[in-house]
Amino acid sequence: QFNSYGYRRNMIMQILMEDDPLQYLDVLQQALNNDDTETSHYASTIIMELQRKMQEDISMAGFALQKDPDNMEKAKACQSVLYKVITSELFDEHNRALMYHQHQEVIQTIMEHDAMDETCYRNDLDVLLRMKNMTEAMRVSGMYRKYFPESEDAVAYLLKCLIAARDGTGIQEMMNSLSSMPVTLTQKTLPYVRMFQRSRT
């Protein structure tokens, strides 16, 4: 039975066996407040284990990059781990802020090696928007559009940044330049565009 304590405990323990248990963090955090103390204890134990494991993954990725700082595969692996943790709720705000600074150092290394791909840009912008660093987000979104002019994601992220920054002038300028952009827009971006077009009429 779904509501039985035994079922819920088994479900929590099953999460720990998953390849990426971090994706179930919301379930675990809900289980912390479960009226079954054993279920709550299991959830707390798993969250602490996840924190330990992710800290270990970050340390190992950072050490590997430190030993071979020109290896962009290692840099991107380190960036990926940091991104995964920063965009989760696994750690508190203070710890996420520390990881954010480490993430930006890794991103800077990748940029200096001219190795930014679309995943790096998307991840960096997600982190910058989450941390409300709008000045850097606008700069990076401009770079994304410059180096990937045919990418719809680059357009979508620029729109996200303009909206977050409440840059009405920038939004108007982008609307005016859409027809000349060498990119095909889909449902990923068109709802934003239509919304702004309606607001202008």
Wavefront OBJ file of the C-alpha trace (Angstrom):
o trace
v 0.000 0.000 0.000
v 1.381 3.403 -1.034
v 0.621 5.079 2.291
v 2.120 2.331 4.452
v 5.236 3.157 6.456
v 7.006 0.093 5.087
v 6.394 1.144 1.491
v 7.640 4.669 2.112
v 10.773 3.432 3.878
v 11.532 1.058 1.017
v 10.998 3.850 -1.510
v 13.446 6.110 0.335
v 16.096 3.387 0.480
v 15.592 2.616 -3.218
v 16.464 6.230 -4.062
v 19.949 5.768 -2.638
v 20.577 3.002 -5.179
v 19.787 5.226 -8.174
v 22.555 6.416 -10.523
v 21.612 10.041 -9.852
v 19.821 10.195 -6.476
v 20.095 13.998 -6.493
v 17.121 14.118 -8.858
v 14.963 12.782 -6.005
v 16.029 15.465 -3.537
v 12.529 16.969 -3.416
v 11.112 13.588 -2.364
v 13.773 13.213 0.304
v 13.167 16.689 1.688
v 9.429 15.985 1.892
v 10.214 12.728 3.688
v 12.103 14.674 6.370
v 8.730 15.879 7.653
v 7.084 12.467 7.447
v 5.051 11.440 10.499
v 6.919 8.117 10.523
v 10.138 8.882 12.436
v 11.980 5.992 10.802
v 11.179 7.264 7.306
v 12.297 10.747 8.360
v 15.519 9.306 9.766
v 16.248 7.395 6.535
v 15.679 10.554 4.496
v 17.968 12.586 6.747
v 20.663 9.931 6.531
v 20.461 9.779 2.737
v 20.615 13.580 2.402
v 23.730 13.673 4.573
v 25.238 10.890 2.474
v 24.413 12.831 -0.694
v 26.087 15.915 0.734
v 29.186 13.889 1.579
v 29.257 12.261 -1.862
v 28.801 15.521 -3.767
v 31.477 17.251 -1.698
v 33.771 14.350 -2.532
v 32.900 14.577 -6.242
v 33.615 18.316 -6.245
v 36.941 17.811 -4.463
v 38.020 15.041 -6.836
v 37.014 17.025 -9.941
v 38.778 20.119 -8.641
v 41.928 18.170 -7.784
v 41.975 16.545 -11.235
v 41.707 19.977 -12.871
v 44.367 21.434 -10.590
v 46.791 18.718 -11.688
v 46.001 19.298 -15.375
v 44.695 22.897 -15.699
v 44.841 22.944 -19.512
v 42.639 19.865 -19.869
v 39.251 21.219 -20.852
v 37.515 17.854 -20.508
v 38.450 17.904 -16.825
v 37.433 21.548 -16.555
v 34.002 20.782 -18.015
v 33.607 17.748 -15.746
v 34.342 19.966 -12.748
v 31.928 22.618 -14.005
v 29.214 19.997 -14.482
v 29.476 18.712 -10.897
v 29.423 22.228 -9.457
v 26.452 23.179 -11.634
v 24.486 20.132 -10.522
v 24.981 20.967 -6.838
v 24.456 24.749 -7.100
v 21.154 24.340 -8.939
v 19.863 21.856 -6.359
v 18.775 22.524 -2.783
v 21.197 19.995 -1.331
v 23.284 22.606 0.498
v 22.379 25.798 2.297
v 22.746 29.244 0.770
v 26.169 29.871 2.335
v 27.681 26.685 0.893
v 26.082 27.276 -2.512
v 27.637 30.755 -2.574
v 31.087 29.242 -1.981
v 30.518 26.727 -4.771
v 29.277 29.543 -7.022
v 32.647 31.302 -6.754
v 34.433 28.052 -7.532
v 32.110 27.506 -10.505
v 32.893 30.963 -11.888
v 36.629 30.307 -11.599
v 36.234 27.108 -13.626
v 34.064 28.877 -16.218
v 36.710 31.592 -16.515
v 39.340 28.914 -17.187
v 37.163 27.392 -19.925
v 36.602 30.834 -21.469
v 40.311 31.616 -21.432
v 40.911 28.405 -23.403
v 38.171 29.312 -25.911
v 36.452 26.046 -25.025
v 32.944 27.253 -24.140
v 30.289 25.079 -25.760
v 26.529 25.573 -25.555
v 26.196 23.430 -22.437
v 28.761 25.590 -20.644
v 26.923 28.759 -21.637
v 23.537 27.386 -20.573
v 24.891 26.126 -17.255
v 26.738 29.351 -16.532
v 23.659 31.447 -17.272
v 21.451 29.211 -15.093
v 23.889 29.714 -12.213
v 24.248 33.467 -12.787
v 20.467 33.959 -12.926
v 20.019 31.849 -9.800
v 22.640 33.906 -7.965
v 21.121 37.141 -9.382
v 24.390 38.325 -10.904
v 22.663 40.240 -13.680
v 25.688 42.214 -14.876
v 27.632 39.044 -15.627
v 24.538 37.271 -16.941
v 23.985 39.995 -19.521
v 27.644 39.863 -20.551
v 27.650 36.063 -20.910
v 24.310 35.976 -22.756
v 25.767 38.446 -25.250
v 28.780 36.192 -25.765
v 26.482 33.191 -26.217
v 24.570 35.012 -28.968
v 27.810 36.166 -30.605
v 29.474 32.757 -30.768
v 26.319 30.722 -31.459
v 24.230 33.049 -33.651
v 22.056 30.214 -34.972
v 21.200 28.844 -31.527
v 17.634 29.254 -30.348
v 18.807 28.609 -26.780
v 21.070 31.650 -27.059
v 18.029 33.765 -27.957
v 15.952 32.209 -25.160
v 18.628 32.850 -22.538
v 19.112 36.433 -23.680
v 15.372 36.946 -23.281
v 15.482 35.386 -19.798
v 18.288 37.745 -18.824
v 16.517 40.811 -20.212
v 13.339 39.873 -18.348
v 15.210 39.209 -15.096
v 17.060 42.520 -15.466
v 13.769 44.283 -16.310
v 15.524 45.832 -19.283
v 12.621 47.176 -21.321
v 14.872 48.941 -23.811
v 16.899 45.782 -24.380
v 13.739 43.747 -24.916
v 12.438 46.247 -27.480
v 15.772 46.225 -29.320
v 15.742 42.430 -29.413
v 12.160 42.339 -30.725
v 13.167 44.723 -33.502
v 16.146 42.578 -34.506
v 14.425 39.167 -34.440
v 13.623 39.155 -38.163
v 17.290 39.553 -39.049
v 18.538 36.821 -36.722
v 19.789 33.636 -38.446
v 17.831 31.400 -36.106
v 14.593 29.443 -36.352
v 12.361 29.993 -33.356
v 10.143 27.216 -31.978
v 7.719 26.815 -29.083
v 10.719 27.123 -26.771
v 10.976 30.843 -27.537
v 7.890 31.936 -29.488
v 5.605 32.349 -26.429
v 8.008 35.009 -25.072
v 8.118 36.744 -28.443
v 4.312 36.775 -28.822
v 3.889 38.073 -25.299
v 6.166 41.035 -25.979
v 4.611 41.671 -29.392
v 1.155 41.859 -27.790
v 2.435 44.255 -25.153
v 3.597 46.613 -27.917
v 0.189 46.779 -29.593
l 1 2 3 4 5 6 7 8 9 10 11 12 13 14 15 16 17 18 19 20 21 22 23 24 25 26 27 28 29 30 31 32 33 34 35 36 37 38 39 40 41 42 43 44 45 46 47 48 49 50 51 52 53 54 55 56 57 58 59 60 61 62 63 64 65 66 67 68 69 70 71 72 73 74 75 76 77 78 79 80 81 82 83 84 85 86 87 88 89 90 91 92 93 94 95 96 97 98 99 100 101 102 103 104 105 106 107 108 109 110 111 112 113 114 115 116 117 118 119 120 121 122 123 124 125 126 127 128 129 130 131 132 133 134 135 136 137 138 139 140 141 142 143 144 145 146 147 148 149 150 151 152 153 154 155 156 157 158 159 160 161 162 163 164 165 166 167 168 169 170 171 172 173 174 175 176 177 178 179 180 181 182 183 184 185 186 187 188 189 190 191 192 193 194 195 196 197 198 199 200 201
